[in-house]
Amino acid sequence: MNDEQRVLKIGLPAGSMQESTIELFRRAGFPVAVASRRSYAPSTGDPELEARFIRAQEMARYVEHGVFDCGLTGHDWVIETEADVVELCDLAYAKQGAGKARWVLVVPEESEIVCIEQLRGKRIATELVGVTKRLLAERGVEAEVEFSWGATEAKLRGMADAVVDITETGSSLRANRLRIVETLLETTTRFIANHEAYADAWKRRKMENIALLLEGALRASAKVGLKMNVRRDGLEGVLALLPALQNPTVSALSDPEWVAVETIVDEATVREIIPALKTAGASGIIEYPLNKVIP
């Protein structure tokens, strides 16, 4: 089989991570398109890439067993299922944007439980059963751990003494008057691969290229580009205001007294930087979005 006929099978997380994953792939250069809400086999804009949506909880096992050559899933589900896979890269994005999520042991605010050791003989509800049981065993705590099919927080106050649930911001926990006892696991999305697929030169190169583009798209999500014109006699003052990945690019203009400056900055700093640049003498300032940043 020649390279033109080869296809890489990739699993994409369905559910809460689906839209943010589609957006990340779009910025990486893969316009994932779903024919209908019920479709699990999207197009990717790449004839060498065959994608399918599947629950993140199941992804690591399917990749381990070769159903997919590679896939995106949470580090938590790799740990939970104890899947033997290759980790290609860490993609720190979540359903609400960039960042980590945490699996936390939670009780009602009014509960007397303040540590895991107080859970002896208690009932804990969670979707992360394996990790929870292993942690309890490490602490020498015997407790009942039951699988929760979702809405885990609702199991408190009558159905369970504690729950292990995932949170990104903690806002839902606070709104429901719940208190974190301990963080069990921090997790981010990982790009994982099947060992046999990774050993294949063509598939490995394809996966590494995808990883490079995904990381570049994720890196660009919190940054913007800035362009401006600056008089040469004010250049030093403007450059002193500009943080950059390396050094800002300075280009000559047709007017020898002026130069063009271009750089990349964190989006969160732009509201302070642009007024300062204007005060320092920069003009024609343009801010523009980035799709990928490859160092």
C-alpha positions as CSV (number, residue, x, y, z in Angstrom):
1,M,0.0,0.0,0.0
2,N,1.5,3.4,-1.0
3,D,1.2,6.5,1.1
4,E,-1.5,8.0,-1.1
5,Q,-3.9,5.2,-0.1
6,R,-3.1,5.2,3.6
7,V,-5.4,6.5,6.2
8,L,-4.9,7.4,9.9
9,K,-7.8,6.6,12.1
10,I,-8.4,9.2,14.9
11,G,-10.9,9.3,17.7
12,L,-12.3,12.6,18.8
13,P,-14.0,13.2,22.1
14,A,-17.8,13.4,21.9
15,G,-20.0,15.2,24.4
16,S,-18.9,18.2,26.4
17,M,-15.4,18.4,24.7
18,Q,-16.7,18.1,21.2
19,E,-17.2,21.7,20.2
20,S,-13.9,22.9,21.7
21,T,-12.1,20.0,20.0
22,I,-13.7,20.9,16.6
23,E,-12.6,24.5,17.1
24,L,-9.0,23.5,18.0
25,F,-8.8,21.3,14.9
26,R,-10.2,24.1,12.7
27,R,-7.4,26.4,13.9
28,A,-4.9,23.7,13.4
29,G,-6.0,23.4,9.7
30,F,-8.4,20.5,9.9
31,P,-12.0,21.8,9.3
32,V,-13.9,19.1,11.1
33,A,-17.5,19.1,9.8
34,V,-20.4,17.1,11.2
35,A,-23.2,16.3,8.7
36,S,-25.9,16.1,11.4
37,R,-26.2,16.2,15.2
38,R,-26.5,12.4,15.1
39,S,-23.4,11.8,12.9
40,Y,-20.4,10.2,14.6
41,A,-18.1,10.2,11.5
42,P,-17.2,13.8,10.6
43,S,-15.1,14.9,7.6
44,T,-11.7,16.5,8.4
45,G,-10.7,18.2,5.1
46,D,-7.8,15.7,5.0
47,P,-8.3,12.5,2.9
48,E,-5.6,10.8,5.0
49,L,-7.5,11.3,8.2
50,E,-10.5,9.3,9.2
51,A,-12.2,10.6,12.3
52,R,-14.9,9.3,14.5
53,F,-16.5,10.8,17.7
54,I,-16.6,8.6,20.8
55,R,-16.9,9.2,24.5
56,A,-13.7,10.3,26.0
57,Q,-14.2,7.7,28.8
58,E,-13.8,4.9,26.2
59,M,-11.1,6.4,24.0
60,A,-7.9,5.1,25.7
61,R,-9.1,1.5,25.5
62,Y,-10.1,1.8,21.8
63,V,-6.7,3.3,21.0
64,E,-4.9,0.6,23.1
65,H,-6.7,-2.1,21.2
66,G,-6.1,-0.6,17.8
67,V,-9.7,0.4,16.9
68,F,-8.2,3.9,16.5
69,D,-4.5,4.6,15.6
70,C,-4.7,7.7,17.8
71,G,-7.2,9.9,19.7
72,L,-7.8,12.7,22.1
73,T,-8.9,12.0,25.6
74,G,-8.3,13.1,29.2
75,H,-5.3,12.0,31.2
76,D,-7.9,11.0,33.8
77,W,-9.4,8.3,31.5
78,V,-6.0,6.9,30.6
79,I,-5.3,6.6,34.3
80,E,-8.8,5.3,35.1
81,T,-8.7,2.5,32.4
82,E,-4.9,1.8,32.9
83,A,-4.6,1.8,29.2
84,D,-1.2,1.1,27.6
85,V,-0.8,3.9,25.0
86,V,1.8,6.3,23.7
87,E,1.3,9.9,24.8
88,L,2.1,12.2,21.9
89,C,1.5,15.6,23.6
90,D,-0.4,17.4,26.3
91,L,-3.1,19.7,25.0
92,A,-4.2,21.8,28.0
93,Y,-7.7,22.8,26.8
94,A,-11.1,21.9,28.3
95,K,-14.8,22.4,27.5
96,Q,-14.6,26.0,28.8
97,G,-11.3,26.9,27.2
98,A,-7.7,26.4,28.1
99,G,-6.6,25.0,31.4
100,K,-6.7,22.0,33.7
101,A,-9.6,20.2,35.2
102,R,-9.5,18.5,38.7
103,W,-11.2,15.5,40.1
104,V,-12.1,16.4,43.6
105,L,-13.7,14.6,46.6
106,V,-16.7,16.7,47.6
107,V,-19.1,16.8,50.5
108,P,-21.9,19.2,51.5
109,E,-20.8,22.3,53.3
110,E,-22.5,21.1,56.5
111,S,-20.8,17.7,56.5
112,E,-18.4,16.8,59.3
113,I,-16.1,15.0,56.9
114,V,-12.8,16.9,56.5
115,C,-10.4,14.2,55.3
116,I,-10.5,10.9,53.3
117,E,-9.8,8.8,56.4
118,Q,-13.3,9.8,57.7
119,L,-14.9,8.0,54.8
120,R,-14.6,4.6,56.4
121,G,-17.9,2.8,56.0
122,K,-19.3,5.6,53.9
123,R,-20.7,5.6,50.4
124,I,-19.0,7.5,47.6
125,A,-20.5,8.1,44.1
126,T,-18.3,8.8,41.1
127,E,-17.7,8.1,37.5
128,L,-14.0,7.7,38.3
129,V,-14.4,4.4,40.2
130,G,-11.0,2.9,39.5
131,V,-8.9,5.9,40.6
132,T,-11.1,6.4,43.7
133,K,-10.8,2.8,44.8
134,R,-7.1,2.8,44.3
135,L,-6.6,6.0,46.4
136,L,-8.8,4.6,49.2
137,A,-6.7,1.4,49.2
138,E,-3.5,3.4,49.4
139,R,-4.9,5.2,52.4
140,G,-6.2,2.0,54.0
141,V,-9.8,3.2,53.9
142,E,-12.6,0.8,53.3
143,A,-15.6,2.5,51.8
144,E,-18.3,1.7,49.3
145,V,-17.6,3.2,45.8
146,E,-20.6,3.2,43.4
147,F,-20.6,4.2,39.8
148,S,-22.5,7.3,38.9
149,W,-24.0,7.8,35.5
150,G,-23.8,11.5,35.7
151,A,-25.3,14.4,37.7
152,T,-23.0,13.1,40.5
153,E,-23.4,16.2,42.6
154,A,-27.1,15.4,42.9
155,K,-26.2,12.2,44.8
156,L,-25.3,14.1,47.9
157,R,-27.7,14.8,50.7
158,G,-29.4,11.5,50.8
159,M,-27.9,9.1,48.2
160,A,-24.1,9.3,49.0
161,D,-21.9,10.7,51.8
162,A,-19.4,12.1,49.3
163,V,-18.8,12.3,45.6
164,V,-15.7,12.4,43.4
165,D,-16.5,14.8,40.5
166,I,-14.7,16.8,37.9
167,T,-14.5,20.6,38.0
168,E,-12.8,23.3,36.0
169,T,-13.6,26.5,37.9
170,G,-15.4,25.2,41.0
171,S,-18.4,27.5,40.3
172,S,-20.9,24.7,40.2
173,L,-19.6,23.3,43.5
174,R,-20.0,26.7,45.2
175,A,-23.4,27.2,43.7
176,N,-24.6,23.9,45.2
177,R,-23.0,24.6,48.6
178,L,-20.4,21.8,48.3
179,R,-17.0,21.7,49.8
180,I,-13.8,20.2,48.4
181,V,-12.1,17.8,50.8
182,E,-9.2,16.8,48.6
183,T,-8.0,16.8,45.0
184,L,-7.5,13.3,43.6
185,L,-6.2,14.1,40.2
186,E,-5.4,17.0,37.8
187,T,-6.1,16.3,34.2
188,T,-5.7,17.8,30.7
189,T,-6.5,16.5,27.3
190,R,-3.8,14.2,25.8
191,F,-3.1,13.2,22.2
192,I,-2.5,9.4,22.5
193,A,-1.5,6.7,20.1
194,N,-1.6,2.9,19.7
195,H,1.8,1.3,20.1
196,E,1.6,-0.6,16.9
197,A,0.5,2.5,14.9
198,Y,3.2,4.6,16.5
199,A,5.8,2.0,15.3
200,D,4.6,2.5,11.7
201,A,6.8,5.2,10.1
202,W,4.1,6.8,8.0
203,K,1.5,6.8,10.8
204,R,4.0,8.1,13.3
205,R,5.0,11.0,11.0
206,K,1.4,11.8,10.3
207,M,0.5,11.8,14.1
208,E,3.6,14.0,15.0
209,N,2.6,16.5,12.3
210,I,-0.9,16.7,13.7
211,A,0.5,17.1,17.2
212,L,2.7,19.9,16.0
213,L,-0.3,21.8,14.5
214,L,-2.6,21.2,17.4
215,E,0.0,22.5,19.9
216,G,0.6,25.5,17.6
217,A,-3.1,26.2,17.5
218,L,-3.4,25.9,21.3
219,R,-0.4,28.1,21.9
220,A,-1.9,30.8,19.6
221,S,-5.2,30.8,21.3
222,A,-4.0,33.1,24.1
223,K,-1.9,35.3,21.9
224,V,-2.3,38.0,19.3
225,G,-0.1,39.8,16.8
226,L,0.6,43.5,16.9
227,K,1.9,45.7,14.1
228,M,2.7,49.4,14.3
229,N,4.8,52.2,12.9
230,V,7.4,53.9,15.0
231,R,9.8,56.8,14.5
232,R,13.4,55.7,14.7
233,D,14.1,58.1,17.5
234,G,11.3,56.5,19.6
235,L,12.1,52.9,18.7
236,E,14.0,52.1,21.9
237,G,11.1,53.2,24.1
238,V,8.6,51.2,22.2
239,L,10.7,48.0,22.2
240,A,11.0,48.3,26.0
241,L,7.3,47.9,26.2
242,L,7.0,44.8,24.1
243,P,7.3,41.3,25.5
244,A,7.8,38.8,22.7
245,L,8.5,35.1,22.0
246,Q,11.9,36.2,20.9
247,N,12.7,39.7,19.6
248,P,10.1,42.0,17.8
249,T,10.6,42.2,14.0
250,V,11.7,45.7,12.9
251,S,11.5,46.6,9.2
252,A,12.5,49.7,7.3
253,L,9.9,51.8,5.7
254,S,10.1,54.0,2.6
255,D,10.4,57.0,4.9
256,P,13.9,56.6,6.5
257,E,12.7,58.2,9.7
258,W,10.2,55.5,10.4
259,V,10.2,51.7,10.9
260,A,7.5,49.0,11.1
261,V,7.5,46.8,14.2
262,E,5.7,43.5,14.5
263,T,5.5,41.1,17.5
264,I,3.4,38.5,19.3
265,V,2.0,39.2,22.8
266,D,-0.3,37.6,25.3
267,E,-3.9,38.7,24.6
268,A,-4.5,39.4,28.3
269,T,-1.8,42.1,28.2
270,V,-3.0,44.0,25.1
271,R,-5.3,46.4,27.0
272,E,-2.4,47.7,28.9
273,I,0.2,47.6,26.1
274,I,-1.7,49.4,23.3
275,P,-2.3,52.6,25.3
276,A,1.3,52.6,26.5
277,L,2.6,52.1,22.9
278,K,0.5,55.0,21.7
279,T,1.9,57.2,24.5
280,A,5.4,56.1,23.5
281,G,4.9,57.3,19.9
282,A,3.7,54.2,18.0
283,S,1.0,54.8,15.4
284,G,-1.1,52.7,13.0
285,I,-1.3,50.0,15.6
286,I,-3.0,46.9,14.3
287,E,-4.0,43.9,16.5
288,Y,-4.7,40.6,14.7
289,P,-5.7,37.1,15.7
290,L,-3.4,34.1,15.3
291,N,-4.2,30.5,14.2
292,K,-0.9,28.8,15.1
293,V,2.3,29.7,16.9
294,I,5.1,27.3,16.1
295,P,8.3,28.1,18.1
